[in-house]
Amino acid sequence: MDSDKKIIEVGAFEAKNRLSELLRATEAGRSFVITRRGRAVARLVPAEQTSDDLQALHDAFVEFRSGIDETMSVRDLVEEGRRW
């Protein structure tokens, strides 16, 4: 893999302090993994999405939504999430 295209790990604190710089690098095609305490928690990748990416995102959302009980309120969902 080309070293210019290598995914770089950046700590959350550093990412916060250097966000503008990271965004410029991302616009240029670089990708970053943002970590918290050494554990990957997010990815910063170029926003170039193909229609296949958008279709996959839509399909995942529809699948997720189909598993939600329609009688649950937003508050119920938040409370359920807190139990995890």
KAFEN-V576204 format. One record per backbone hydrogen bond with DSSP energy under -0.5 kcal/mol. CO is the residue of the C=O (numbers start at 1). NH is the residue of the N-H. If there is no record, write none. Layout:
co-><CO:CO>
nh-><NH:NH>
This chain:
co-><2:3:8:10:11:12:13:14:16:18:19:20:21:22:23:24:25:26:31:32:32:33:33:34:34:35:36:39:42:43:44:47:50:51:52:53:54:55:56:57:58:59:60:61:62:63:64:65:69:73:74:75:76:77:78:79:80:81>
nh-><5:6:33:35:15:16:17:18:19:22:23:24:25:26:27:28:30:29:8:34:44:10:35:41:42:12:39:36:34:45:32:49:54:55:56:57:58:59:60:61:62:63:64:65:66:67:67:68:72:77:78:79:80:81:82:83:83:84>
